[in-house]
Amino acid sequence: MQHVSYYCDLIPNTSKKSVLELTATIAYDELVERCKQGDSLGYSELYNKYAKAMFNTSLRIVNNVGDAEDVLQDAFVDAFRHLKDFRYNSTFGAWLKRIVINKSISLLRKKKLQLVDIETTQVADRSDYETVDEVAFQYKVDEVRNAIQKLPDGYRAVVSLYLLEEIPQEEIGKMLGISHNTVRTQYHRAKQKLMGILKEGGVS
């Protein structure tokens, strides 16, 4: 059975082999090429193949079904419009997911997502870096996913991007326009808040 400790492990360092794999050209995708040639049925198939996963990615970040649906539609419109620019430097799914994530973050920004950069205000409290009791933090993954949705927008965005989408903290900082140190602080505070929600049984 999967437990949340799986999500809390640090993302391992990339091996030399995987680095070569990441820099290699991704295999030709026949469905994508059909769309590039203007195959209308191909567009429909591509949408159906990725829509559910992309919707869930957005929903984890924006925490609103209507907003996630809007992000999904906008993301596909942009992806199809710029499909000719897709050069197989990643899989189509990874390329599309990045569009979805960026649009989800943009939507949160429009709703005035609050993430104060601690490096422009004050030094982080030492308690922010205290280790959460990982032994006690043994809940089912589904419970943790539900609890994440109860976090404030800023915490939820950082936790979702880092734990669920596996985006490095440095990159999250660039995406959100905050420092790496602030991302670390938000992440640790979010984990502490998650502990409180889970211990109180605040998940459905």
N, CA and C of each residue as an Amber inpcrd file, in Angstrom:
protein
   612
   0.8460000  -1.2070000   0.0000000   0.0000000   0.0000000   0.0000000
   0.8750000   1.2480000   0.0000000   0.5580000   2.2020000  -0.8240000
   1.3180000   3.4360000  -0.8750000   1.0090000   4.2960000   0.3380000
   1.9890000   4.9770000   0.8590000   1.7950000   5.9110000   1.9500000
   2.4250000   7.2380000   1.5770000   2.0920000   8.2730000   2.3620000
   2.5620000   9.6080000   2.0200000   4.0630000   9.7520000   2.1360000
   4.7170000   8.8660000   2.8990000   6.1700000   8.9600000   3.0080000
   6.8190000   8.8560000   1.6390000   6.1430000   8.2010000   0.7060000
   6.6410000   8.1120000  -0.6770000   6.7590000   9.5040000  -1.2630000
   5.7610000  10.3620000  -1.0010000   5.7640000  11.7040000  -1.5600000
   6.7670000  12.6030000  -0.8650000   7.0650000  12.3140000   0.3940000
   7.9070000  13.2160000   1.1740000   9.3880000  12.9530000   0.9810000
   9.7390000  11.8530000   0.3220000  11.1530000  11.6010000   0.0370000
  11.6790000  12.6520000  -0.9150000  12.9520000  13.0010000  -0.7600000
  13.5590000  13.9450000  -1.6880000  13.6630000  13.3010000  -3.0580000
  13.4550000  14.1050000  -4.0820000  13.5870000  13.5940000  -5.4430000
  15.0480000  13.2230000  -5.6610000  15.3520000  11.9760000  -6.0460000
  16.7500000  11.5360000  -6.1820000  17.5050000  12.2930000  -7.2550000
  18.8280000  12.3350000  -7.0750000  19.6740000  12.9800000  -8.0760000
  19.5810000  12.2150000  -9.3880000  19.5720000  12.9370000 -10.4800000
  19.4750000  12.3140000 -11.8010000  20.7870000  11.6300000 -12.1560000
  20.7110000  10.3900000 -12.5900000  21.9130000   9.6540000 -12.9640000
  22.4230000  10.1310000 -14.3090000  23.6790000   9.7580000 -14.6070000
  24.2610000  10.1420000 -15.8890000  23.4530000   9.5560000 -17.0320000
  22.9730000   8.3250000 -16.8470000  22.1930000   7.6940000 -17.9010000
  20.9120000   8.4630000 -18.1600000  20.1990000   8.8480000 -17.0690000
  18.9260000   9.5460000 -17.2560000  19.1310000  10.9240000 -17.8410000
  20.2700000  11.5500000 -17.5410000  20.5630000  12.8560000 -18.1330000
  20.6620000  12.7190000 -19.6470000  21.3470000  11.6570000 -20.0890000
  21.4610000  11.4220000 -21.5320000  20.0900000  11.1610000 -22.1280000
  19.2510000  10.4270000 -21.3940000  17.9120000  10.1410000 -21.8920000
  17.0860000  11.4080000 -22.0150000  17.2720000  12.3190000 -21.0410000
  16.4940000  13.5530000 -21.0520000  16.9060000  14.4690000 -22.1920000
  18.1670000  14.4150000 -22.5670000  18.6430000  15.3000000 -23.6240000
  18.4340000  14.7040000 -25.0120000  18.1270000  13.4290000 -25.0530000
  17.9000000  12.7850000 -26.3490000  16.5500000  13.2120000 -26.9200000
  16.4420000  13.1210000 -28.2310000  15.1720000  13.4330000 -28.8790000
  14.1550000  12.3450000 -28.5590000  12.9620000  12.7740000 -28.1590000
  11.9070000  11.8310000 -27.8350000  11.3990000  11.1680000 -29.1220000
  10.9590000   9.9150000 -28.9940000  10.5080000   9.1520000 -30.1540000
   9.3520000   9.8480000 -30.8740000   9.3450000   9.6750000 -32.1610000
   8.3090000  10.1960000 -33.0520000   6.9280000   9.7620000 -32.5630000
   5.9630000  10.6830000 -32.5380000   4.6020000  10.4020000 -32.0920000
   3.6690000  10.5220000 -33.2970000   3.1560000   9.3830000 -33.7400000
   2.3300000   9.3670000 -34.9410000   1.0680000  10.2210000 -34.7910000
   0.4510000  10.1830000 -33.6110000  -0.7710000  10.9540000 -33.3880000
  -0.5050000  12.4450000 -33.4660000   0.5960000  12.8810000 -32.8680000
   0.9700000  14.2980000 -32.9370000   1.2270000  14.6990000 -34.3780000
   1.9080000  13.8470000 -35.1250000   2.2100000  14.1660000 -36.5250000
   0.9400000  14.2410000 -37.3720000  -0.0280000  13.3930000 -37.0690000
  -1.3040000  13.4700000 -37.7820000  -1.9630000  14.8300000 -37.5570000
  -1.8880000  15.3220000 -36.3060000  -2.4610000  16.6280000 -35.9970000
  -1.7120000  17.7360000 -36.7170000  -0.3960000  17.6010000 -36.7840000
   0.4000000  18.6040000 -37.4910000   0.0150000  18.6830000 -38.9670000
  -0.4770000  17.5700000 -39.4910000  -0.8990000  17.5300000 -40.8910000
  -2.3490000  17.9730000 -41.0640000  -2.9920000  18.3890000 -39.9510000
  -4.3550000  18.9050000 -40.0340000  -5.4460000  17.8630000 -39.9250000
  -5.1170000  16.6880000 -39.3990000  -6.1020000  15.6290000 -39.2400000
  -7.0390000  15.9700000 -38.0810000  -8.2880000  16.3300000 -38.3760000
  -9.2320000  16.7570000 -37.3380000  -9.5460000  15.6360000 -36.3490000
  -9.6070000  14.3980000 -36.8320000  -9.8530000  13.2640000 -35.9540000
  -8.6820000  13.0710000 -34.9970000  -7.4870000  13.3520000 -35.4840000
  -6.3040000  13.2450000 -34.6410000  -6.3560000  14.2100000 -33.4720000
  -6.8460000  15.4330000 -33.7210000  -6.9890000  16.4070000 -32.6390000
  -7.9240000  15.8830000 -31.5590000  -9.0330000  15.2880000 -31.9990000
 -10.0020000  14.7430000 -31.0510000  -9.3930000  13.6070000 -30.2340000
  -8.6320000  12.7490000 -30.8930000  -7.9920000  11.6290000 -30.2030000
  -6.9390000  12.1200000 -29.2140000  -6.1960000  13.1420000 -29.6080000
  -5.1640000  13.6860000 -28.7320000  -5.7940000  14.3170000 -27.4880000
  -6.8870000  15.0180000 -27.6980000  -7.6110000  15.6310000 -26.5720000
  -8.1090000  14.5410000 -25.6190000  -8.7610000  13.5260000 -26.1580000
  -9.3090000  12.4620000 -25.3240000  -8.2180000  11.7010000 -24.5660000
  -7.0600000  11.6000000 -25.1780000  -5.9540000  10.8660000 -24.5540000
  -5.4170000  11.5790000 -23.3170000  -5.3750000  12.9080000 -23.3510000
  -4.7190000  13.6560000 -22.2730000  -5.6550000  14.4920000 -21.3960000
  -6.9020000  14.6700000 -21.7850000  -7.7780000  15.6200000 -21.0990000
  -7.9490000  15.3200000 -19.6090000  -8.2180000  14.0770000 -19.2670000
  -8.4720000  13.7380000 -17.8610000  -7.2620000  14.0130000 -16.9820000
  -6.0910000  13.5790000 -17.4270000  -4.8680000  13.7830000 -16.6360000
  -4.5470000  15.2680000 -16.4950000  -4.7190000  16.0300000 -17.5750000
  -4.4170000  17.4610000 -17.5250000  -5.4220000  18.2130000 -16.6430000
  -6.6860000  17.7880000 -16.6850000  -7.6990000  18.3810000 -15.8110000
  -7.3280000  18.1580000 -14.3510000  -6.9260000  16.9370000 -14.0140000
  -6.5610000  16.6240000 -12.6280000  -5.3460000  17.4260000 -12.1790000
  -4.3840000  17.6090000 -13.0810000  -3.2020000  18.4150000 -12.7490000
  -3.6190000  19.8390000 -12.3950000  -4.4660000  20.4340000 -13.2140000
  -4.9200000  21.7970000 -12.9520000  -5.7530000  21.8750000 -11.6820000
  -6.6350000  20.9090000 -11.4900000  -7.5130000  20.9140000 -10.3130000
  -6.7120000  20.8730000  -9.0280000  -5.6090000  20.1180000  -9.0170000
  -4.7770000  20.0580000  -7.8140000  -4.1810000  21.4170000  -7.4790000
  -3.9960000  22.2500000  -8.4840000  -3.3890000  23.5650000  -8.2610000
  -4.4380000  24.6310000  -7.9850000  -5.5030000  24.6900000  -8.7890000
  -6.4780000  25.7760000  -8.6590000  -7.6050000  25.4410000  -7.6910000
  -7.8260000  24.1350000  -7.4470000  -8.8000000  23.6890000  -6.4450000
 -10.2260000  24.1390000  -6.7380000 -10.5680000  24.2480000  -8.0110000
 -11.9100000  24.6430000  -8.4030000 -12.2250000  23.9900000  -9.7440000
 -13.3220000  23.2260000  -9.7970000 -13.6460000  22.4580000 -10.9990000
 -13.8310000  23.3560000 -12.2140000 -14.5940000  24.4460000 -12.0400000
 -14.8350000  25.3580000 -13.1540000 -13.5580000  25.9850000 -13.6680000
 -12.6930000  26.4130000 -12.7430000 -11.4120000  27.0100000 -13.1440000
 -10.5320000  25.9830000 -13.8550000 -10.5270000  24.7550000 -13.3500000
  -9.7060000  23.7040000 -13.9670000 -10.2030000  23.3990000 -15.3760000
 -11.5120000  23.4200000 -15.5620000 -12.0680000  23.1920000 -16.9020000
 -11.6550000  24.3080000 -17.8610000 -11.6780000  25.5540000 -17.3580000
 -11.2600000  26.6830000 -18.1920000  -9.7870000  26.5700000 -18.5640000
  -8.9620000  26.2050000 -17.5780000  -7.5270000  26.0350000 -17.8320000
  -7.3130000  24.9510000 -18.8740000  -8.0310000  23.8540000 -18.7330000
  -7.8870000  22.7370000 -19.6630000  -8.1840000  23.1710000 -21.0980000
  -9.2850000  23.8650000 -21.2860000  -9.6530000  24.2980000 -22.6300000
  -8.6330000  25.2860000 -23.2010000  -8.2180000  26.2450000 -22.3800000
  -7.2260000  27.2320000 -22.8320000  -5.9010000  26.5620000 -23.1800000
  -5.5230000  25.5780000 -22.3710000  -4.2520000  24.8890000 -22.6040000
  -4.2690000  24.1280000 -23.9250000  -5.3640000  23.4460000 -24.2120000
  -5.4490000  22.7040000 -25.4630000  -5.5030000  23.6480000 -26.6650000
  -6.2050000  24.7570000 -26.5090000  -6.2480000  25.7340000 -27.6050000
  -4.8380000  26.2120000 -27.9240000  -4.0730000  26.5620000 -26.8860000
  -2.6950000  27.0220000 -27.0900000  -1.8170000  25.9120000 -27.6670000
  -1.9770000  24.7020000 -27.1200000  -1.1520000  23.5840000 -27.5850000
  -1.4090000  23.2950000 -29.0590000  -2.6710000  23.2620000 -29.4570000
  -2.9950000  22.9850000 -30.8510000  -2.5380000  24.1210000 -31.7710000
  -2.6430000  25.3470000 -31.2620000  -2.2350000  26.4990000 -32.0630000
  -0.7320000  26.4830000 -32.3200000   0.0220000  26.0080000 -31.3310000
   1.4940000  26.0290000 -31.4440000   2.0770000  24.6300000 -31.6600000
   1.2470000  23.6910000 -32.1010000   1.7120000  22.3200000 -32.2550000
   2.8840000  22.2160000 -33.2290000   2.9120000  23.0930000 -34.2090000
   4.0130000  23.0590000 -35.1890000   5.3530000  23.3420000 -34.5310000
   5.3340000  23.9850000 -33.3490000   6.5750000  24.3110000 -32.6330000
   7.0580000  23.1680000 -31.7450000   6.2600000  22.1230000 -31.6060000
   6.6480000  20.9830000 -30.7670000   7.7140000  20.1680000 -31.4810000
   8.9070000  20.0750000 -30.8650000  10.0640000  19.4700000 -31.5250000
  10.5450000  18.1730000 -30.8760000   9.7370000  17.5380000 -30.0450000
  10.1050000  16.2750000 -29.4070000  11.3150000  16.3900000 -28.4810000
  11.4750000  17.5430000 -27.8460000  12.4880000  17.6470000 -26.8000000
  11.9620000  17.0420000 -25.5010000  10.6770000  16.7290000 -25.4800000
  10.0300000  16.0160000 -24.3890000   8.8740000  15.2540000 -25.0030000
   8.1590000  14.4820000 -24.2020000   6.9460000  13.8650000 -24.7180000
   5.8860000  14.9530000 -24.8890000   4.9060000  14.6900000 -25.7240000
   3.8210000  15.6620000 -25.8920000   3.1060000  15.8760000 -24.5720000
   2.9200000  14.7950000 -23.8020000   2.2430000  14.9090000 -22.5170000
   2.9640000  15.8430000 -21.5570000   4.2880000  15.7410000 -21.5080000
   5.0740000  16.6140000 -20.6270000   5.0030000  18.0610000 -21.1000000
   5.0360000  18.2630000 -22.4010000   4.9420000  19.6070000 -22.9900000
   3.5880000  20.2210000 -22.6720000   2.5280000  19.4350000 -22.8280000
   1.1710000  19.9170000 -22.5540000   0.9940000  20.1980000 -21.0620000
   1.5360000  19.3310000 -20.2160000   1.4020000  19.5260000 -18.7680000
   2.0270000  20.8440000 -18.3340000   3.1650000  21.2030000 -18.9250000
   3.7950000  22.4680000 -18.5580000   2.9020000  23.6520000 -18.9370000
   2.2190000  23.5500000 -20.0640000   1.2710000  24.6040000 -20.4500000
   0.1420000  24.6870000 -19.4290000  -0.3780000  23.5320000 -19.0230000
  -1.4650000  23.4850000 -18.0430000  -1.0210000  24.0830000 -16.7100000
   0.1660000  23.7230000 -16.2570000   0.6730000  24.2380000 -14.9810000
   0.8550000  25.7490000 -15.0460000   1.4460000  26.2390000 -16.1230000
   1.6570000  27.6860000 -16.2490000   0.3320000  28.4390000 -16.2720000
  -0.6560000  27.9000000 -16.9550000  -1.9560000  28.5540000 -17.0120000
  -2.6660000  28.4940000 -15.6570000  -2.4820000  27.4060000 -14.9360000
  -3.0720000  27.2830000 -13.6030000  -2.4680000  28.3100000 -12.6520000
  -1.1500000  28.4840000 -12.7300000  -0.4850000  29.4710000 -11.8880000
  -0.9150000  30.8770000 -12.2710000  -1.0460000  31.1290000 -13.5620000
  -1.5010000  32.4460000 -14.0240000  -2.8900000  32.7600000 -13.4800000
  -3.7450000  31.7490000 -13.4460000  -5.0920000  31.9570000 -12.9160000
  -5.0420000  32.2950000 -11.4330000  -4.1840000  31.5900000 -10.6880000
  -4.0460000  31.8950000  -9.2640000  -3.5260000  33.3110000  -9.0550000
  -2.6080000  33.7280000  -9.9210000  -2.0790000  35.0880000  -9.8150000
  -3.1880000  36.1120000 -10.0240000  -4.0770000  35.8550000 -10.9760000
  -5.1910000  36.7680000 -11.2170000  -6.1110000  36.8510000 -10.0110000
  -6.1460000  35.7590000  -9.2410000  -6.9600000  35.7360000  -8.0280000
  -6.1690000  36.2050000  -6.8160000  -5.0050000  36.8110000  -7.1160000
  -4.1650000  37.4120000  -6.0900000  -3.6370000  36.3810000  -5.0890000
  -3.0220000  35.3280000  -5.6320000  -2.3350000  34.3520000  -4.8120000
  -1.3060000  35.0670000  -3.9450000  -1.3270000  34.7800000  -2.6620000
  -0.4200000  35.4340000  -1.7270000   0.7510000  34.5190000  -1.3770000
   1.9340000  34.8960000  -1.8270000   3.1650000  34.2050000  -1.4680000
   4.2180000  35.2630000  -1.1870000   4.4020000  35.6090000   0.0700000
   5.3610000  36.6450000   0.4250000   6.7600000  36.0680000   0.3730000
   7.6430000  36.7350000  -0.3440000   9.0230000  36.2770000  -0.4500000
   9.7500000  36.6510000   0.8330000  10.1210000  35.6540000   1.6360000
  10.7270000  35.9270000   2.9380000  12.0730000  36.6270000   2.8000000
  12.7420000  36.4750000   1.6570000  14.0520000  37.1000000   1.5110000
  13.9340000  38.6110000   1.3500000  12.7280000  39.1020000   1.0780000
  12.5360000  40.5490000   0.9750000  11.8800000  41.1030000   2.2420000
  11.6100000  40.2080000   3.2170000  10.9700000  40.6700000   4.4410000
  11.8160000  40.3390000   5.6550000  11.8020000  39.1170000   6.1050000
  12.5490000  38.7590000   7.3010000  13.0750000  37.3450000   7.1870000
  13.9860000  36.9970000   8.1010000  14.5660000  35.6600000   8.0970000
  13.5120000  34.6720000   8.5660000  13.4850000  33.5090000   7.9700000
  12.4900000  32.5050000   8.3220000  12.6630000  32.0450000   9.7590000
  11.5540000  31.7690000  10.4280000  11.5570000  31.2210000  11.7610000
  12.1820000  29.8320000  11.7160000  13.0080000  29.5140000  12.7260000
  13.6430000  28.2000000  12.7560000  12.6190000  27.0730000  12.7520000
  11.4490000  27.3420000  13.3360000  10.4260000  26.3040000  13.4000000
   9.9520000  25.8860000  12.0200000  10.1350000  26.7660000  11.0190000
   9.7150000  26.4380000   9.6620000  10.5140000  25.2800000   9.0910000
  11.7000000  25.0500000   9.6400000  12.5650000  24.0150000   9.0960000
  12.6460000  22.7820000   9.9970000  11.8470000  22.7580000  11.0700000
  11.8210000  21.5870000  11.9160000  11.2500000  20.4190000  11.1220000
  11.8470000  19.2730000  11.3060000  11.4180000  18.1090000  10.5480000
  10.0700000  17.6150000  11.0220000   9.1430000  17.4350000  10.0830000
   7.8560000  16.8510000  10.4200000   8.0700000  15.3790000  10.7310000
   7.3770000  14.8800000  11.7240000   7.5170000  13.4910000  12.1330000
   7.0570000  12.5710000  11.0120000   8.0070000  12.0880000  10.2040000
   7.6560000  11.2750000   9.0490000   7.0970000   9.9100000   9.4640000
   7.4910000   9.4390000  10.6550000   6.9760000   8.1510000  11.1040000
   5.4780000   8.2550000  11.3670000   5.0710000   9.3810000  11.9760000
   3.6550000   9.5720000  12.2670000   2.8710000   9.9450000  11.0190000
   3.6090000  10.4160000   9.9840000   2.9640000  10.9390000   8.7860000
   2.7200000   9.8030000   7.7930000   2.0260000   8.7680000   8.2660000
   1.8160000   7.5780000   7.4530000   0.3370000   7.4380000   7.1180000
  -0.1060000   8.1960000   6.1560000  -1.4980000   8.1690000   5.7370000
  -1.5840000   7.7060000   4.2930000  -2.7470000   7.2410000   3.9280000
  -2.9530000   6.8200000   2.5490000  -2.8130000   8.0070000   1.6110000
  -2.3010000   7.7380000   0.4220000  -2.0680000   8.7920000  -0.5600000
  -3.3520000   9.5580000  -0.8580000  -4.4620000   8.8480000  -0.9830000
  -5.7280000   9.5250000  -1.2750000  -6.1090000  10.5080000  -0.1750000
  -5.8450000  10.1420000   1.0810000  -6.1460000  11.0450000   2.1880000
  -5.2940000  12.3050000   2.1050000  -4.0410000  12.1310000   1.7230000
  -3.1460000  13.2730000   1.6210000  -3.5730000  14.1850000   0.4700000
  -3.9260000  13.5910000  -0.6590000  -4.3920000  14.3960000  -1.7940000
  -5.6070000  15.2370000  -1.3900000  -6.5390000  14.6230000  -0.6540000
  -7.7220000  15.3590000  -0.2110000  -7.3480000  16.4710000   0.7620000
  -6.3980000  16.1830000   1.6430000  -5.9740000  17.1890000   2.6140000
  -5.2750000  18.3540000   1.9320000  -4.5050000  18.0730000   0.8860000
  -3.8110000  19.1290000   0.1470000  -4.8070000  20.1430000  -0.3990000
  -5.9790000  19.6750000  -0.8220000  -6.9850000  20.5830000  -1.3770000
  -7.5450000  21.5320000  -0.3270000  -7.3340000  21.2310000   0.9550000
  -7.8200000  22.0880000   2.0290000  -6.8000000  23.1520000   2.4360000
  -5.6150000  23.1090000   1.8440000  -4.5810000  24.0880000   2.1640000
  -4.8970000  25.4330000   1.5210000  -4.3970000  26.5350000   2.0910000
  -4.5130000  27.8460000   1.4200000  -3.8310000  27.7930000   0.0580000
  -4.2320000  28.6840000  -0.8550000  -3.7460000  28.6400000  -2.2310000
  -2.2330000  28.5480000  -2.3470000  -1.5240000  29.3900000  -1.5990000
  -0.0670000  29.4200000  -1.7140000   0.5690000  28.1050000  -1.3310000
   0.1650000  27.5640000  -0.1810000   0.6820000  26.2770000   0.2550000
   0.3220000  25.1760000  -0.7340000  -0.9370000  25.1750000  -1.1760000
  -1.3940000  24.1230000  -2.0770000  -0.6190000  24.1330000  -3.3860000
  -0.3410000  25.3170000  -3.9090000   0.3920000  25.4170000  -5.1640000
   1.7900000  24.8240000  -5.0240000   2.4950000  25.1880000  -3.9550000
   3.8620000  24.6940000  -3.7610000   3.8780000  23.1890000  -3.5490000
   2.9870000  22.6920000  -2.6890000   2.9560000  21.2600000  -2.4000000
   2.5710000  20.4600000  -3.6430000   1.5790000  20.9270000  -4.3740000
   1.1380000  20.2060000  -5.5710000   2.2330000  20.1600000  -6.6250000
   2.8950000  21.2940000  -6.8390000   3.9430000  21.3410000  -7.8520000
   5.1420000  20.4770000  -7.4660000   5.4970000  20.4760000  -6.1740000
   6.6970000  19.7550000  -5.7410000   6.4370000  18.2620000  -5.5350000
   5.3920000  17.9300000  -4.7720000   5.1570000  16.5320000  -4.4420000
   4.4180000  15.7740000  -5.5330000   3.4190000  16.3880000  -6.1280000
   2.5790000  15.6670000  -7.0880000   3.0710000  15.7910000  -8.5190000
   3.5760000  16.9680000  -8.9020000   4.0750000  17.1620000 -10.2750000
   5.5840000  16.9550000 -10.3680000   6.2490000  16.8180000  -9.2020000
   7.6900000  16.5370000  -9.1340000   8.5410000  17.5870000  -9.8460000
   8.1800000  18.8520000  -9.6600000   8.9660000  19.9550000 -10.2160000
   9.9620000  20.4080000  -9.1540000  11.2430000  20.5540000  -9.4880000
  12.2450000  20.9750000  -8.5040000  11.8850000  22.3090000  -7.8470000
  12.2730000  22.4590000  -6.5870000  11.9190000  23.6670000  -5.8480000
  12.4790000  24.9300000  -6.4910000  13.6960000  24.8420000  -7.0330000
  14.2690000  26.0240000  -7.6910000  13.3940000  26.4840000  -8.8480000
  12.8850000  25.5190000  -9.6180000  12.0470000  25.8580000 -10.7620000
  10.6930000  26.3960000 -10.3070000  10.1640000  25.8370000  -9.2120000
   8.9020000  26.3420000  -8.6690000   9.0480000  27.8100000  -8.2930000
  10.1840000  28.1480000  -7.6940000  10.4340000  29.5350000  -7.3240000
  10.3810000  30.4560000  -8.5270000  10.9920000  30.0250000  -9.6270000
  10.9840000  30.8380000 -10.8460000   9.5670000  30.9640000 -11.3990000
   8.8040000  29.8920000 -11.3390000   7.4430000  29.9050000 -11.8680000
   6.5450000  30.8420000 -11.0640000   6.7580000  30.8630000  -9.7410000
   5.9090000  31.6660000  -8.8680000   6.4790000  33.0580000  -8.6010000
   7.7050000  33.2990000  -9.0600000   8.3130000  34.6080000  -8.8640000
   8.7870000  34.8540000  -7.4420000   9.2370000  33.7780000  -6.7680000
   9.7370000  33.8860000  -5.4010000  11.0770000  33.1510000  -5.2990000
  11.7770000  33.3340000  -4.1820000  13.0860000  32.7080000  -4.0170000
  12.9570000  31.2290000  -3.6680000  14.0460000  30.4950000  -3.8890000
  14.0840000  29.0860000  -3.5100000  13.8670000  28.9440000  -2.0110000
  14.4440000  29.8460000  -1.2290000  14.2950000  29.7860000   0.2220000
  12.8330000  29.9250000   0.6290000  12.1100000  30.7830000  -0.0750000
  10.6930000  30.9660000   0.2130000   9.9080000  29.7060000  -0.1320000
  10.2590000  29.0710000  -1.2350000   9.5930000  27.8140000  -1.6040000
   9.8050000  26.7800000  -0.5070000  11.0500000  26.6660000  -0.0120000
  11.3520000  25.7050000   1.0560000  10.5160000  25.9960000   2.2920000
  10.4330000  27.2730000   2.6490000   9.6750000  27.6510000   3.8310000
   8.1910000  27.3340000   3.6590000   7.6300000  27.6980000   2.4950000
   6.2260000  27.4250000   2.2300000   5.9600000  25.9170000   2.2520000
   6.8880000  25.1480000   1.7120000   6.7280000  23.6990000   1.6640000
   6.6950000  23.1040000   3.0700000   7.6350000  23.5180000   3.9220000
   7.6830000  22.9800000   5.2800000   6.4690000  23.4210000   6.0970000
   6.0470000  24.6600000   5.9310000   4.8520000  25.1110000   6.6310000
   3.6310000  24.3270000   6.1630000   3.5710000  24.0830000   4.8660000
   2.4370000  23.3340000   4.3140000   2.4020000  21.9120000   4.8670000
   3.5760000  21.2780000   4.9880000   3.6260000  19.9250000   5.5370000
   3.1270000  19.9090000   6.9760000   3.5020000  20.9430000   7.7570000
   3.0370000  21.0220000   9.1350000   1.5260000  21.1930000   9.1870000
   1.0070000  22.0210000   8.2870000  -0.4350000  22.2410000   8.2510000
  -1.1620000  20.9730000   7.8080000  -0.5750000  20.2590000   6.8580000
  -1.1500000  18.9790000   6.4240000  -1.2420000  17.9960000   7.5870000
  -0.1890000  17.9650000   8.4130000  -0.1960000  17.0840000   9.5900000
  -1.3960000  17.4010000  10.4670000  -1.6340000  18.7060000  10.6730000
  -2.7510000  19.0980000  11.5210000  -4.0830000  18.6680000  10.9340000
  -4.2460000  18.8610000   9.6290000  -5.5050000  18.4760000   8.9730000
  -5.7240000  16.9860000   9.0720000  -4.6760000  16.2080000   8.8310000
  -4.8070000  14.7510000   8.8500000  -5.0510000  14.2290000  10.2570000
  -4.3550000  14.7930000  11.2570000  -4.5310000  14.3370000  12.6400000
  -5.9250000  14.6610000  13.1550000  -6.4930000  15.7550000  12.6550000
  -7.8420000  16.1240000  13.0640000  -8.8970000  15.3520000  12.2910000
  -8.4510000  14.5560000  11.3330000  -9.3930000  13.7840000  10.5380000
 -10.1480000  14.6380000   9.5550000  -9.5300000  15.7590000   9.1420000
 -10.2210000  16.7120000   8.2770000 -10.1640000  16.3590000   6.8220000
 -10.2980000  15.0940000   6.4880000 -10.3300000  14.6760000   5.0900000
 -11.5740000  13.8500000   4.8640000 -12.0850000  13.9090000   3.6440000
 -13.3030000  13.1550000   3.3300000 -12.9830000  11.9630000   2.4640000
